[in-house]
Amino acid sequence: MDKVSTIEGRAIPLGLKNIDTDVIIPAHWLKTITREGLGKGAFETIRAVPGNPFDVEDFAAAPILIAGDNFGCGSSREHAAWAMLDMGLRAVIAPSFSDIFSGNAFKNGILAVALPQDQVDRLLAVAQTDPIAIDLEAQTVTTPFQDRFTFEIDAFRKRCLIEGLDEVGLTLARDTAISDFETRVAGQKPWLVPRT
């Protein structure tokens, strides 16, 4: 997983409430055996509407999405996070997130920033013309207009995102402790050690 410290750039001002995982990545895209290419199907139904924010050239390669309340509701499909990553999104700002989406986003290195609706509204307005910056270490979202909004994040999730540690990375970080334990158990209970 890539490390996350600051995310800066244009933000796609979607603003819609109750965007579920089927809107993020429709079910017919789930037949793949790889994560690559899912970005092509991300937000397919929204992108099919002329004038949608995903088609605005200014938002091409935007690393941030600004959405409405209850983002990521619906099914538990991790493909939603994979599709968003594949299209280049590294953060979502919304008033609230579904718990399952929030967990999947975190496990895949996407920062989910929950802010009050009035602050999200301000960011939606700024995003129309200017970039936004998210500083995970300081837990702030800022704009070129001196807006500074603070957000909460679980300390464990923050550390994992900053250090780029997914579940495999967390396990590998404990490699020495695991090896020491295995050596100790082998000495105390040799019948548990497989014979080679």
Protein Blocks (a to p, Z undefined) as FASTA:
>chain_A
ZZdfbdcdddddfkpghiafklmpgfklmmpcbfghklmmgoklmmmpghiaklpmklgo
iabdcddehihiajfbfklmmmmmmnopabdcdfbdcfklmmmmmmnopacddddfklmm
mmmmmmmmpccdddfklopacdfkopacdddddfklmmmmmnopafklmmmmmmmmmmmm
mmmmmmmmmmlpccZZ
